[in-house]
Amino acid sequence: MRRELHTGDRSVAEMLYTRYSGMLFSYILQFVPDEKEAATLLVDIFSRLTPKLQNGFDSHLSVYCWLQVESRKIILEHLHETTKEGGQTRTYYFSLLEDAPPEHQWVFRELFLNGRKKEELAACSGKDLAYISKILRECLVMIRKNLG
Amino acid sequence: MNIELYMQSGIVESYALGLATPEEVDEFEQLLPHFPELKEALSDFEYHLELFSIDHEIPPPPGVRVKIEERIREMPDVRRAYRRGYYRRQHAEYVRAEVTDPYIRVHKVWRTWFIIFCIVSKIFLGLAIYYFVEYRHAQGEVLQLQRQLDKTQGASGGAGK
């Protein structure tokens, strides 16, 4: 992709869209229940991230992971502005946590979908930070195991 | 540092999913060049994440692509770059080549303009020569008439005395 970008064979936006639009659309749908709203967010994400693609190449992440991480920031910003909370509308990453206890699912949902901090979760659940970190770690291990 | 223990903390997954704090990100990025196993674990997780996303992809509604292109084209920086790209695509049949011969090559349209310029300049040169000759001739006549006039005045002056 880097090579194609530099040779200018196809437009960057076209290339990104062809490769990642479907993947990112389903990624957005796990945060936003409405397909129309998710489509609007997809437009926003692509138009904001395409000019910054060089940052993606410069990062340690793959282009797709960089897109996911940056998309999540935009989605959370949108949810914050519209005072909405991320809903578990599609299973997506949660399908990897199907067997996890409800508390694990709650921690992951709050951290990942709602962008809350571990400290906030610890305060509102009455648990200490180390406990929340432990639960998150177990969720991530489970995700890695189920992905592989 | 025990890198195995560090990886078991879920830092690789946190980093790839965007869940790591800025401090964790800094630490991870500093360690990354020194521990190939960390890089390998990250690439492996990214690969599986991408495969998962491919399996679960949902095509966006029609019209989204056009909206994205329009939005990108509206951005000033991108608009300029897009125009340059458009120009390059329009002239894609031309290949940039290093020229070593001493001749200057110009567009064919300049031949017509050059011919017109030559013809017009020759017409002007002809007119300039014609009017110059006419002027000299007229000047000669004026001088001749002046001499005749002087002679006539001299003759009539002598007769009067």
Contacts between the chains, C-beta under 8 A, distances in Angstrom:
chain1	res1	chain2	res2	distance
A	8	B	85	6.1
A	8	B	88	6.4
A	11	B	82	7.7
A	11	B	85	6.6
A	13	B	68	6.2
A	13	B	69	6.0
A	13	B	72	5.2
A	14	B	69	7.8
A	17	B	65	5.6
A	17	B	68	6.3
A	21	B	59	7.5
A	21	B	60	5.2
A	21	B	64	7.1
A	21	B	65	7.4
A	22	B	57	3.4
A	22	B	58	6.0
A	22	B	59	5.1
A	22	B	60	6.8
A	23	B	50	7.7
A	23	B	53	4.1
A	23	B	54	6.4
A	23	B	56	7.7
A	23	B	57	4.7
A	25	B	57	7.2
A	25	B	58	5.3
A	25	B	59	7.1
A	25	B	60	4.4
A	26	B	53	7.1
A	26	B	56	5.0
A	26	B	57	5.4
A	26	B	58	4.3
A	27	B	53	6.7
A	29	B	58	6.7
A	35	B	61	6.9
A	36	B	61	7.9
A	39	B	60	5.8
A	39	B	61	5.2
A	39	B	64	5.3
A	42	B	60	5.6
A	42	B	64	5.8
A	42	B	68	7.7
A	43	B	64	6.0
A	43	B	67	4.7
A	43	B	68	5.3
A	43	B	71	6.1
A	46	B	68	4.4
A	46	B	71	7.8
A	46	B	72	7.6
A	47	B	68	5.7
A	47	B	71	3.8
A	47	B	72	5.3
A	47	B	75	7.4
A	50	B	68	7.8
A	50	B	72	5.7
A	50	B	78	7.6
A	51	B	72	7.4
A	51	B	75	6.4
A	51	B	77	6.6
A	51	B	78	5.6
A	60	B	29	6.0
A	60	B	32	5.7
A	60	B	42	7.1
A	61	B	15	7.8
A	61	B	16	6.5
A	61	B	42	7.8
A	61	B	46	6.8
A	62	B	43	7.6
A	62	B	46	4.6
A	62	B	50	6.9
A	64	B	46	7.3
A	64	B	49	7.6
A	64	B	50	5.1
A	64	B	53	7.0
A	65	B	16	5.2
A	65	B	46	5.0
A	65	B	49	6.5
A	65	B	50	7.6
A	68	B	17	7.5
A	68	B	18	7.0
A	68	B	49	7.7
A	68	B	53	7.8
A	69	B	16	7.7
A	69	B	17	7.3
A	69	B	18	3.6
A	72	B	17	8.0
A	72	B	18	5.0
A	73	B	18	7.2
A	92	B	56	6.1
A	96	B	52	7.9
A	111	B	19	6.1
A	112	B	17	6.9
A	112	B	19	6.4
A	136	B	10	6.8
A	136	B	14	7.7
A	136	B	19	7.4
A	137	B	8	8.0
A	137	B	9	6.0
A	137	B	10	4.2
A	139	B	10	8.0
A	140	B	10	3.6
A	140	B	13	3.8
A	140	B	14	6.3
A	140	B	17	7.8
A	140	B	19	7.9
A	141	B	8	7.7
A	141	B	10	6.1
A	141	B	13	7.8
A	143	B	13	6.2
A	144	B	12	7.9
A	144	B	13	5.7
A	144	B	45	6.2
A	144	B	48	7.7
A	147	B	45	7.3
A	147	B	48	4.0
A	147	B	49	6.5
A	147	B	51	7.8
A	147	B	52	5.7
A	148	B	48	5.8
